[in-house]
Amino acid sequence: MTAPLQVDSSLLDPELRTTYATEGWLPVRREGGVVDVAVSTPVSPRRRARIEAAVGAPIRETEVSQSVIVGVLTDRFSAEFADQAADGLYRIDPVLSARAVLSRSQKVVGVILLVVVLACAVVWPLPTLITLIAIASAVFLASTLFKFVVALRGSRYDLVAHVSKDDIAQLKDEELPIYTVLVPVFREARIVGRLVENLGRLDYPADKLEILILVEEEDDETRDAIAVSDPPANFTVVTIPKGAPQTKPRACNVGLEVARGDYLVIYDAEDAPEPDQLKKTLIAFSRADPSVVVMQAALNYFNARENILTRMFSLEYSYWFDYMLTGLDVRDLPIPLGGTSNHFRTGALRELGGWDPYNVTEDADLGIRASALGYRVGVVDSTTMEEATSHMGIFIGQRSRWIKGYMQTALVHARRPFALIREIGVRRFAAFALLIAGTPLTFLGVIPFTALTIFSFVFPWIDASAAFPPVVLWLCLLNFLIGNALMVYLNMMGPYKRGAFWLVGWAILNPIYWLLHSAASYKALWQLITKPHYWQKTEHGLSNFVLEEEPAQSVPQ
């Protein structure tokens, strides 16, 4: 076992902690007029001059691993890392942070609207109810139609950045940049062995591939499991200092501070990316416009056949990544990123301020912020296989977090709607409203609309038109029939590009699938009020299915 590095803390500058990590050096001790410096790579003359200028003295270097340097930094500067990870974005621009659920003006407007609605409900109860149902119906139908039109638009194009095997073969290892992989884990001891194996398949030079496993300070079980799995030397366990909120984006912000790569990608603990994904992405970036700062790889599930829930998951992801993202891209509309397999130009990610640790769908929020700065998202033709949630309770919890995050993102960017319109334009703002705000509103409407429609059919002798105008009843019926039919159709489209035709028939169950989302949306709304920054963890490693050695197929055949 390597002895811990003895460091004179008086030589360490907290303001240089990111420099120490990204450049791979650390002042250790001063002896006479010389400073001993630990370095993770050999020192060139130019680099030596830069380090000597920083420490103000000649240096004598000793080579250590990068993990040792990162370990010293996260230990000595745990408070600074914790503070920056949690509140860095908030200090840059509090308006863009979900730290506060509602701004002062939103609270005032919200209270006024609530008082007006309650007053109208007391004075004109039936007209008020009819108005609310009509508004909700219009939002429901508009959001559903928007997704349908955008996905159909996407079906006419293939904007994925295709990269051939010959293109990859022409890459020279010595010319490749450093690539950082961030893997935030929390209580994932059961799948650590799989994680090391999956990432070990990545086709990239080991000396230029930095894999940072982000482990919470109190998670000794996962840390011990990683040690037992004997990961390669380019795996570094980064201890995330205790702090609040304890979320994935907070951990990723710590990883971003110590990342050395010119490019950076996030994977979840159970992910199995295609081995050539990093090289494909580099080529895709080289061909893209400089405004493209993120490349999103497709996601799908290796356990799609496990049960009905995993089949519905796979249908949803197929339509989303193959049609919806393409449609958003071709119309130059804001794209909410996926939570994994998004590849960044690291400099641009730092310019964006990293992730919002208070937002539980930090990926969607980051996509909107990138759009506001004129950045774009590309799509690369590579798939990362994941484990679809196969347990109903875990599914509801996971979806409630995702929907709560959409609610947070909508509220954050609604704080300055006119400024956002000036930044991204009316058309893109409308798309943002229909997708980010419309999605949770749609799910909230599913259960009451379904109940009202079923009630009308089950009890036809009750004259509902006596209480509700026919136009409202017809709008509810349209939502139930046309809205569900459109989403069934979109889910049927999903498997075609992937050749998974056996999945098509399962799309007929989408109305039931949406009822589950509706239940999750009410849980999300409650948590938004009671514990907005709570991160409901999704348990992994529960599937009886295993990934084939080469994850070349998006869906198991």
Wavefront OBJ file of the C-alpha trace (Angstrom):
o trace
v 0.000 0.000 0.000
v 1.315 3.444 -0.970
v 2.225 5.666 1.965
v 0.189 8.877 2.164
v 1.840 11.945 0.687
v 3.148 14.288 3.369
v 2.301 17.835 2.351
v 3.110 21.167 3.985
v -0.339 22.783 3.900
v 1.167 26.282 4.150
v 2.403 25.873 0.568
v -1.064 25.180 -0.801
v -3.128 28.025 -2.210
v -6.905 27.343 -2.083
v -7.400 29.528 -5.159
v -5.086 27.240 -7.134
v -6.786 23.964 -6.210
v -8.299 23.569 -9.689
v -4.942 24.430 -11.285
v -3.187 21.806 -9.149
v -5.663 19.150 -10.233
v -5.992 19.990 -13.927
v -2.226 20.435 -14.426
v -1.295 17.483 -12.211
v 1.130 18.974 -9.724
v 1.259 19.865 -6.040
v 3.832 21.728 -3.878
v 4.833 19.332 -1.096
v 7.610 20.901 1.004
v 10.234 23.617 0.948
v 13.871 22.768 1.635
v 16.135 25.756 1.562
v 15.390 27.674 -1.590
v 13.874 24.699 -3.442
v 10.259 23.502 -3.420
v 9.593 19.786 -3.775
v 6.677 19.281 -6.138
v 4.677 16.096 -6.690
v 3.752 15.662 -10.364
v 1.605 13.081 -12.121
v 3.375 13.367 -15.496
v 6.955 14.278 -16.538
v 7.677 17.999 -16.457
v 8.556 19.786 -19.683
v 10.725 22.948 -19.626
v 7.700 25.155 -20.318
v 5.655 23.466 -17.601
v 8.571 23.739 -15.166
v 8.740 27.492 -15.744
v 5.005 27.809 -15.138
v 5.149 25.852 -11.877
v 8.216 27.763 -10.641
v 6.401 31.031 -11.331
v 3.428 29.799 -9.297
v 5.472 28.657 -6.267
v 8.036 31.464 -6.514
v 11.094 29.209 -6.310
v 13.030 26.529 -8.212
v 11.393 23.104 -8.008
v 12.460 19.510 -7.581
v 9.809 17.074 -8.843
v 8.732 13.669 -7.585
v 6.328 11.604 -9.685
v 3.125 10.336 -8.047
v -0.225 9.179 -9.400
v -2.933 11.675 -10.278
v -5.226 9.974 -7.774
v -2.794 10.866 -4.978
v -2.866 14.536 -5.993
v -6.660 14.592 -6.211
v -6.912 12.813 -2.856
v -4.740 15.413 -1.132
v -6.708 18.272 -2.686
v -10.174 16.971 -1.775
v -8.941 16.292 1.766
v -7.203 19.639 2.401
v -9.767 21.773 0.588
v -12.940 19.836 1.352
v -14.764 22.955 2.569
v -13.823 24.942 -0.546
v -14.843 22.132 -2.907
v -18.127 21.636 -1.048
v -18.946 25.342 -1.133
v -18.143 25.787 -4.833
v -20.008 22.616 -5.834
v -23.136 23.691 -3.973
v -23.256 27.459 -4.539
v -20.910 28.304 -7.406
v -23.733 28.832 -9.897
v -25.847 30.639 -7.288
v -23.050 33.173 -6.737
v -22.637 33.713 -10.488
v -26.351 34.316 -11.064
v -28.874 33.580 -8.288
v -31.743 33.880 -10.773
v -30.506 30.780 -12.627
v -30.267 28.635 -9.490
v -33.064 26.438 -8.157
v -31.797 27.011 -4.607
v -34.969 29.034 -4.022
v -38.063 27.298 -5.375
v -39.840 30.590 -6.017
v -38.460 34.086 -6.384
v -40.051 36.914 -4.439
v -42.014 38.098 -7.479
v -43.186 34.538 -8.189
v -44.442 34.228 -4.614
v -46.350 37.498 -4.901
v -47.903 36.572 -8.250
v -48.677 33.063 -6.983
v -50.469 34.342 -3.902
v -52.479 36.830 -5.954
v -53.548 34.137 -8.440
v -54.473 31.746 -5.634
v -56.592 34.398 -3.919
v -58.332 35.264 -7.199
v -59.088 31.605 -7.992
v -60.384 30.899 -4.479
v -62.551 34.018 -4.553
v -63.981 33.059 -7.939
v -64.575 29.505 -6.691
v -66.627 30.855 -3.792
v -68.647 33.342 -5.846
v -68.934 31.387 -9.138
v -68.009 27.769 -8.308
v -69.190 26.067 -11.497
v -67.881 28.642 -14.010
v -64.548 28.626 -12.198
v -64.306 24.830 -12.395
v -65.244 24.896 -16.089
v -62.623 27.563 -16.814
v -59.873 25.635 -15.027
v -60.763 22.421 -16.872
v -60.818 24.258 -20.205
v -57.415 25.842 -19.581
v -55.916 22.547 -18.441
v -57.369 20.779 -21.478
v -55.904 23.350 -23.850
v -52.451 23.037 -22.253
v -52.682 19.234 -22.364
v -53.579 19.149 -26.038
v -51.064 21.834 -27.040
v -48.167 20.055 -25.307
v -49.088 16.684 -26.817
v -49.487 18.132 -30.312
v -46.143 19.920 -29.972
v -44.338 16.657 -29.210
v -46.125 14.915 -32.051
v -45.284 17.596 -34.629
v -41.639 17.866 -33.524
v -41.152 14.081 -33.550
v -42.742 13.758 -36.995
v -40.440 16.517 -38.205
v -37.509 14.597 -36.756
v -38.562 11.405 -38.544
v -37.829 13.083 -41.898
v -34.192 13.741 -41.056
v -31.141 11.899 -39.883
v -29.003 14.525 -38.209
v -26.953 12.089 -36.174
v -23.243 12.669 -36.658
v -22.341 9.389 -38.351
v -18.778 8.164 -37.954
v -17.433 5.147 -39.855
v -14.923 2.547 -38.698
v -12.477 3.918 -41.266
v -12.807 7.377 -39.707
v -11.957 5.920 -36.300
v -9.036 3.906 -37.694
v -7.439 7.098 -38.975
v -7.148 8.555 -35.470
v -3.654 8.456 -33.988
v -3.470 7.717 -30.271
v -0.622 10.161 -29.704
v -2.731 13.004 -31.122
v -5.833 12.347 -29.028
v -6.724 14.842 -26.264
v -7.249 13.880 -22.637
v -10.824 12.716 -22.084
v -12.422 12.775 -18.627
v -15.188 10.372 -17.639
v -17.286 11.352 -14.616
v -19.179 8.552 -12.870
v -21.208 9.749 -9.854
v -22.089 6.791 -7.619
v -23.911 6.496 -4.321
v -24.534 3.193 -2.575
v -23.747 1.242 -5.720
v -21.514 -1.456 -4.207
v -23.486 -4.242 -5.885
v -22.655 -3.072 -9.407
v -19.120 -1.696 -9.000
v -17.619 -4.779 -10.653
v -19.878 -4.284 -13.662
v -18.979 -0.570 -13.746
v -15.232 -1.271 -13.882
v -15.771 -3.901 -16.575
v -18.011 -1.685 -18.745
v -15.697 1.335 -18.635
v -12.697 -0.904 -19.117
v -14.044 -1.698 -22.606
v -13.658 1.906 -23.770
v -11.350 2.073 -26.780
v -9.136 4.990 -25.780
v -5.459 5.241 -24.752
v -5.280 4.610 -21.002
v -2.781 7.422 -20.450
v -5.230 9.898 -21.979
v -8.405 8.543 -20.384
v -9.173 9.919 -16.929
v -12.003 8.079 -15.175
v -13.201 9.854 -12.026
v -15.479 7.803 -9.774
v -17.317 10.337 -7.613
v -18.127 8.764 -4.237
v -19.876 10.525 -1.353
v -17.753 10.894 1.796
v -19.923 8.615 3.954
v -20.287 5.908 1.300
v -17.546 3.583 2.581
v -19.305 0.494 1.220
v -19.022 1.634 -2.399
v -15.479 2.887 -1.873
v -14.428 -0.483 -0.443
v -16.119 -2.326 -3.309
v -14.172 -0.250 -5.825
v -10.904 -1.083 -4.073
v -11.739 -4.815 -4.110
v -12.543 -4.687 -7.848
v -8.921 -3.612 -8.500
v -9.619 -0.941 -11.139
v -6.944 0.143 -13.652
v -4.514 2.917 -12.802
v -6.486 5.542 -14.753
v -9.465 5.135 -12.385
v -9.453 7.756 -9.630
v -11.837 7.690 -6.688
v -12.807 11.276 -5.857
v -14.288 11.718 -2.392
v -17.175 14.190 -2.458
v -17.100 16.233 0.774
v -20.188 16.191 2.945
v -22.615 18.959 2.203
v -26.058 19.894 1.044
v -27.777 19.292 -1.209
v -26.540 15.731 -1.631
v -27.265 15.364 -5.331
v -25.673 13.988 -8.476
v -24.996 17.473 -9.966
v -23.211 18.554 -6.790
v -20.898 15.544 -7.085
v -20.353 16.287 -10.781
v -19.359 19.876 -9.949
v -16.556 18.547 -7.741
v -15.495 16.266 -10.579
v -15.533 19.203 -12.999
v -13.148 21.152 -10.753
v -10.501 18.408 -10.823
v -11.069 17.157 -14.388
v -8.015 17.342 -16.671
v -9.734 16.480 -19.949
v -10.349 18.797 -22.869
v -13.565 16.784 -23.259
v -15.769 15.325 -20.579
v -18.587 12.791 -20.459
v -20.937 11.631 -17.708
v -21.935 8.000 -17.255
v -24.172 6.474 -14.624
v -22.984 3.521 -12.563
v -24.865 0.918 -14.622
v -24.002 2.364 -18.051
v -22.315 0.336 -20.777
v -21.271 2.703 -23.582
v -20.205 1.321 -26.925
v -16.399 0.948 -26.815
v -15.733 3.452 -29.607
v -18.090 6.147 -28.267
v -15.369 8.585 -27.174
v -13.553 8.428 -30.519
v -16.807 8.787 -32.432
v -17.649 11.839 -30.373
v -14.278 13.498 -30.987
v -14.740 13.091 -34.738
v -18.314 14.400 -34.495
v -17.063 17.477 -32.595
v -14.356 18.093 -35.208
v -17.017 18.166 -37.951
v -19.543 20.251 -36.029
v -19.964 23.990 -35.821
v -18.053 25.556 -32.895
v -21.403 26.472 -31.351
v -22.018 22.757 -30.717
v -20.623 22.240 -27.223
v -22.484 19.068 -26.268
v -22.845 15.753 -28.080
v -25.613 13.486 -26.818
v -25.296 9.737 -27.363
v -28.478 7.679 -27.524
v -29.653 5.676 -24.526
v -31.449 2.362 -24.435
v -31.848 -0.669 -22.213
v -30.229 -4.083 -22.155
v -33.146 -5.541 -20.151
v -35.933 -4.358 -22.473
v -37.515 -7.826 -22.515
v -37.643 -8.179 -18.733
v -41.228 -7.068 -18.157
v -43.906 -4.680 -19.404
v -42.367 -1.699 -17.627
v -38.949 -2.160 -19.248
v -40.607 -2.559 -22.646
v -42.432 0.757 -22.201
v -39.181 2.377 -21.077
v -37.453 1.214 -24.263
v -40.293 2.423 -26.484
v -40.177 5.839 -24.848
v -36.407 6.203 -25.167
v -36.414 5.008 -28.789
v -38.923 7.654 -29.843
v -37.204 10.346 -27.761
v -33.647 9.838 -28.999
v -34.418 8.826 -32.590
v -37.159 11.341 -33.410
v -37.786 13.946 -30.723
v -34.180 15.114 -30.311
v -33.719 15.201 -34.082
v -36.884 17.262 -34.470
v -35.753 19.739 -31.834
v -32.345 19.960 -33.482
v -33.614 20.520 -37.016
v -35.918 23.301 -35.785
v -33.085 24.787 -33.675
v -35.116 24.480 -30.485
v -33.742 24.109 -26.946
v -32.776 20.496 -26.197
v -32.976 19.165 -22.629
v -29.990 16.890 -22.185
v -30.177 13.319 -20.975
v -28.740 12.579 -17.535
v -25.948 10.445 -18.943
v -23.777 10.022 -22.037
v -23.626 13.724 -22.789
v -20.164 14.728 -23.967
v -18.976 18.294 -23.361
v -16.241 20.595 -24.444
v -14.929 21.057 -20.904
v -14.123 24.752 -21.311
v -17.669 25.533 -22.418
v -19.098 23.528 -19.524
v -17.065 25.588 -17.067
v -18.206 28.772 -18.794
v -21.809 27.663 -18.232
v -21.085 27.364 -14.498
v -21.387 23.569 -14.394
v -24.569 21.977 -13.106
v -27.174 23.382 -10.742
v -26.944 21.113 -7.654
v -30.366 22.260 -6.461
v -32.091 21.099 -9.638
v -32.918 17.385 -9.671
v -32.952 17.317 -13.493
v -29.743 19.254 -13.856
v -29.362 17.932 -17.408
v -32.545 19.571 -18.718
v -31.667 22.843 -16.987
v -28.151 22.839 -18.448
v -29.538 22.341 -21.949
v -31.743 25.416 -21.553
v -28.893 27.531 -20.155
v -26.650 26.447 -23.043
v -29.346 27.435 -25.519
v -29.664 30.876 -23.924
v -25.952 31.474 -24.589
v -26.269 30.440 -28.232
v -24.757 26.994 -27.792
v -26.152 23.934 -29.538
v -26.435 20.225 -28.861
v -25.386 17.575 -31.385
v -26.268 13.890 -31.506
v -23.657 11.187 -32.126
v -24.441 7.734 -33.539
v -23.479 5.725 -30.506
v -25.638 4.063 -27.887
v -25.138 3.601 -24.173
v -26.988 0.661 -22.724
v -28.580 1.119 -19.311
v -30.649 -0.903 -16.895
v -34.324 0.007 -17.156
v -36.176 0.172 -13.877
v -38.246 -2.993 -13.607
v -39.963 -2.341 -10.245
v -43.091 -0.189 -10.072
v -42.226 1.615 -6.822
v -38.728 2.505 -8.019
v -40.162 3.682 -11.344
v -42.612 6.050 -9.625
v -39.808 7.439 -7.483
v -37.481 7.944 -10.442
v -40.130 9.604 -12.583
v -41.268 11.841 -9.741
v -37.700 13.166 -9.501
v -37.526 13.784 -13.244
v -40.896 15.544 -13.314
v -40.028 17.592 -10.221
v -36.858 18.698 -12.009
v -38.872 19.832 -15.024
v -41.051 21.833 -12.637
v -37.952 23.388 -11.076
v -36.459 24.226 -14.463
v -39.714 25.819 -15.640
v -39.950 27.930 -12.471
v -36.301 29.022 -12.654
v -36.502 30.244 -16.232
v -39.965 31.761 -15.711
v -38.369 34.256 -13.302
v -37.185 36.346 -16.222
v -39.408 35.403 -19.149
v -38.822 38.589 -21.151
v -35.055 38.306 -20.775
v -35.219 34.675 -21.905
v -37.347 35.660 -24.917
v -34.752 38.273 -25.857
v -32.000 35.661 -25.555
v -33.591 32.746 -27.417
v -36.535 34.272 -29.323
v -40.286 33.800 -29.104
v -40.352 30.535 -31.090
v -37.742 28.806 -28.938
v -39.302 30.214 -25.765
v -42.669 28.735 -26.769
v -40.979 25.383 -27.387
v -39.350 25.577 -23.959
v -42.702 26.340 -22.326
v -44.526 23.503 -24.104
v -41.798 20.938 -23.441
v -40.397 21.811 -20.012
v -43.483 23.338 -18.382
v -46.013 21.493 -20.537
v -44.727 18.015 -19.717
v -45.473 18.079 -15.952
v -48.743 19.958 -16.561
v -49.758 17.277 -19.068
v -49.030 14.477 -16.629
v -50.924 16.254 -13.866
v -53.941 16.346 -16.162
v -53.919 12.663 -17.137
v -55.651 11.245 -14.055
v -58.502 13.828 -13.810
v -59.119 13.811 -17.579
v -59.144 10.030 -17.672
v -61.482 9.883 -14.673
v -63.880 12.418 -16.211
v -63.940 10.571 -19.537
v -64.472 7.155 -17.959
v -67.186 8.612 -15.728
v -69.022 9.880 -18.819
v -68.909 6.432 -20.439
v -69.689 4.358 -17.332
v -72.590 6.563 -16.210
v -74.156 7.732 -19.482
v -77.517 8.355 -17.819
v -75.983 11.226 -15.855
v -76.323 14.326 -17.991
v -72.855 15.866 -17.627
v -73.784 18.591 -20.090
v -76.100 20.022 -17.461
v -73.011 20.927 -15.442
v -70.380 21.323 -18.150
v -70.706 23.048 -21.520
v -70.431 20.558 -24.414
v -67.240 22.244 -25.657
v -65.459 21.383 -22.379
v -66.631 17.753 -22.498
v -65.564 17.444 -26.120
v -62.160 18.915 -25.305
v -61.688 16.367 -22.512
v -62.707 13.590 -24.892
v -60.265 14.868 -27.499
v -57.505 14.843 -24.890
v -58.332 11.283 -23.930
v -58.705 9.883 -27.437
v -56.567 12.022 -29.728
v -53.826 12.807 -27.187
v -53.364 9.157 -26.263
v -53.613 8.057 -29.903
v -50.845 10.474 -30.897
v -48.516 9.208 -28.178
v -49.294 5.580 -29.017
v -48.388 6.331 -32.618
v -45.114 8.030 -31.627
v -44.138 5.095 -29.426
v -44.908 2.713 -32.278
v -42.503 4.705 -34.471
v -39.687 4.402 -31.951
v -38.461 0.847 -32.625
v -38.253 1.175 -36.427
v -34.837 2.805 -36.664
v -33.486 0.250 -34.206
v -35.093 -2.753 -35.878
v -36.823 -3.834 -32.648
v -40.164 -4.537 -34.307
v -41.197 -6.908 -31.526
v -41.710 -3.824 -29.337
v -44.236 -2.088 -31.619
v -47.373 -3.776 -30.284
v -46.594 -2.854 -26.705
v -47.119 0.825 -27.543
v -50.870 0.277 -27.206
v -50.318 0.292 -23.434
v -49.054 3.881 -23.459
v -52.272 5.277 -21.847
v -51.609 3.081 -18.802
v -47.959 4.123 -18.849
v -49.085 7.755 -18.753
v -51.296 7.046 -15.754
v -48.146 5.944 -13.911
v -46.491 9.202 -14.932
v -49.512 11.089 -13.652
v -49.207 9.410 -10.253
v -45.520 10.314 -10.245
v -46.343 13.916 -11.150
v -48.509 14.364 -8.050
v -45.723 12.947 -5.917
v -43.357 15.373 -7.669
v -45.629 18.326 -6.942
v -45.851 17.368 -3.272
v -42.077 17.006 -3.011
v -41.569 20.332 -4.787
v -43.480 21.906 -1.902
v -42.129 19.824 0.990
v -38.551 18.868 -0.016
v -37.652 20.432 -3.363
v -33.975 19.466 -3.388
v -34.412 15.882 -2.239
v -32.741 13.475 -4.680
v -34.758 10.259 -4.859
v -32.137 7.648 -5.661
v -32.882 4.992 -8.276
v -31.734 1.528 -7.215
v -29.657 -0.301 -9.820
v -28.386 -3.835 -10.168
v -31.831 -5.388 -9.592
v -32.300 -6.843 -13.069
v -31.917 -10.550 -13.788
v -30.735 -9.660 -17.288
v -27.077 -9.132 -18.135
v -25.488 -7.156 -20.923
v -23.893 -9.034 -23.783
v -20.148 -8.569 -24.006
v -20.379 -6.194 -26.967
v -23.190 -3.634 -26.451
v -23.610 -3.083 -30.170
v -27.401 -3.366 -30.307
v -29.619 -0.670 -28.914
v -32.256 -3.228 -27.965
v -31.618 -6.962 -27.398
v -32.837 -9.024 -30.307
l 1 2 3 4 5 6 7 8 9 10 11 12 13 14 15 16 17 18 19 20 21 22 23 24 25 26 27 28 29 30 31 32 33 34 35 36 37 38 39 40 41 42 43 44 45 46 47 48 49 50 51 52 53 54 55 56 57 58 59 60 61 62 63 64 65 66 67 68 69 70 71 72 73 74 75 76 77 78 79 80 81 82 83 84 85 86 87 88 89 90 91 92 93 94 95 96 97 98 99 100 101 102 103 104 105 106 107 108 109 110 111 112 113 114 115 116 117 118 119 120 121 122 123 124 125 126 127 128 129 130 131 132 133 134 135 136 137 138 139 140 141 142 143 144 145 146 147 148 149 150 151 152 153 154 155 156 157 158 159 160 161 162 163 164 165 166 167 168 169 170 171 172 173 174 175 176 177 178 179 180 181 182 183 184 185 186 187 188 189 190 191 192 193 194 195 196 197 198 199 200 201 202 203 204 205 206 207 208 209 210 211 212 213 214 215 216 217 218 219 220 221 222 223 224 225 226 227 228 229 230 231 232 233 234 235 236 237 238 239 240 241 242 243 244 245 246 247 248 249 250 251 252 253 254 255 256 257 258 259 260 261 262 263 264 265 266 267 268 269 270 271 272 273 274 275 276 277 278 279 280 281 282 283 284 285 286 287 288 289 290 291 292 293 294 295 296 297 298 299 300 301 302 303 304 305 306 307 308 309 310 311 312 313 314 315 316 317 318 319 320 321 322 323 324 325 326 327 328 329 330 331 332 333 334 335 336 337 338 339 340 341 342 343 344 345 346 347 348 349 350 351 352 353 354 355 356 357 358 359 360 361 362 363 364 365 366 367 368 369 370 371 372 373 374 375 376 377 378 379 380 381 382 383 384 385 386 387 388 389 390 391 392 393 394 395 396 397 398 399 400 401 402 403 404 405 406 407 408 409 410 411 412 413 414 415 416 417 418 419 420 421 422 423 424 425 426 427 428 429 430 431 432 433 434 435 436 437 438 439 440 441 442 443 444 445 446 447 448 449 450 451 452 453 454 455 456 457 458 459 460 461 462 463 464 465 466 467 468 469 470 471 472 473 474 475 476 477 478 479 480 481 482 483 484 485 486 487 488 489 490 491 492 493 494 495 496 497 498 499 500 501 502 503 504 505 506 507 508 509 510 511 512 513 514 515 516 517 518 519 520 521 522 523 524 525 526 527 528 529 530 531 532 533 534 535 536 537 538 539 540 541 542 543 544 545 546 547 548 549 550 551 552 553 554 555 556 557
